[in-house]
Amino acid sequence: MVISRTPHRMSFFGGGSDYKGYYERFEGSVLAATFNKYCYVMVRDFPQIFAYKNQFTYSKIERFNTPDEVEHPLVREALKYLGADCIQISYDSDLPARSGIGSSSAFAVGLLNSIYYSRGIQKDKLSLAREAIMLERDLCAEAGGIQDQIAVAFGGLNRINFNAEGFTVLPLELPLATVKQLNDSLLLMLTGFQRDFREFAAEQQNRIDLNLPLLHEMVALVDEGEKVLKSGKLNDFGLLMDHTWRLKRSLAKSVSTLNIDACYQRALNAGATGGKLLGAGGGGFMLLFVEPDKKQHVIEEMSDLLNISFSFENSGTQILYA
C-alpha cells in the first residue's frame, strides 16, 4: 500500500498567463503558494477474488475490469497511460473539489506519484508536474492552465515562469518573518457557490486574444507582487490583489456574480485591503488580504462564510506511507 499527500495551492498574481494560447506567444508568469490542506491518494494491489478487477473510491465507488469502463476521466486516462491493472485507488481531501485551489491537479500529481511509487519508481517533482500537465491537458483534453500541476508538485512560495520552451520554478527567498506576516495577513473563505472550472476555463481560454491587454497587465503584477514581498511593505500586497481581481473580473462575465461581488464589497467594508477569487472564478474560495489587527472583525462580519485556517507549506507532493 502507498499513500501520497499533495498540497492545495493559492495563486496571487498572473493567473491566465499559464494558458497555452498565451505563454506560447508571450512569456507568462504567476506568483503562487501551497498551503497545509492536502489531497491523499491511496494505491494498493487489488485482491483478485471479486467479479471485478479494479476499484476506485471517491465521492462514489467505481468497480471495473478495464479503464474504458471508468467514468472519472482523470483516473481512466491515467490507468490507460500507465498500463495499470488489478489496482485499488482511494481519494480523500481536506477541502472540497471545484473550489479554485487546484484540487484536480493535486489529485493528478498525487495519483501519478502513488502509482509510480507502488512500482518502485521514485519520480522527481519536475517529471510529476510534466506528466500531470500531459494527463489533464492532453489525454483528458480539459481546458485550463499549467500552473496548478507545477505548484502542487514542487510546493512552497514560488514565481513560476512559462514560455514555449517550458517552465521554470523560482522559489522566493524571503525572511521567515515576511512569510509569517503574509500568512498572518490572509483569510481563506469558502463562498459556498459551486462552480464547474472546466466551463469557466474554456470560456477564458477562448477569449485570450480579446483579453491580451488585461493578461499583459496581470503578468506585470507578478513583478510588482514580488517587489512588495521583498520590500516587506505587505499592505501594498493587498492593494495589488484588489487590482488583479478587478482585472480578472473583466476577463469574462462568468468570473464573478452579483452575490460574489456583494461578498467582496462586504469584506472591503469590514477592513480587508484587497482579495480575489481563487481559480478560474465563478465561486469557490475567496482569498482576502487583511491586516492582522482587523482580521477578527472581518471574520465576524463575514460569519456566513466558512473561514479556513491555514499555513504555508514547502514540501509539495510526498509519499507518506509505503
Secondary structure, DSSP 4 states (H G I P E B T S, - for coil): -EEEEEEEEEEEE-TTTTSHHHHTTS-EEEEEEEEEEEEEEEEEEPPTTSSSSEEEESSSEEEESSGGG-SSHHHHHHHHHHT--SEEEEEEESS-SSSSS-HHHHHHHHHHHHHHHHTT----HHHHHHHHHIIIIIIS-----SHHHHHHHH-SEEEEEEETTEEEEEE----HHHHHHHHHTEEEEE------HHHHHHHHHHTTTTTHHHHHHHHHHHHHHHHHHHHT-THHHHHHHHHHHHHHHTT-GGG--HHHHHHHHHHHHHT--EEEE-TTSSSSEEEEE--GGGHHHHHHHTTTSEEE---EE---SEEEE-
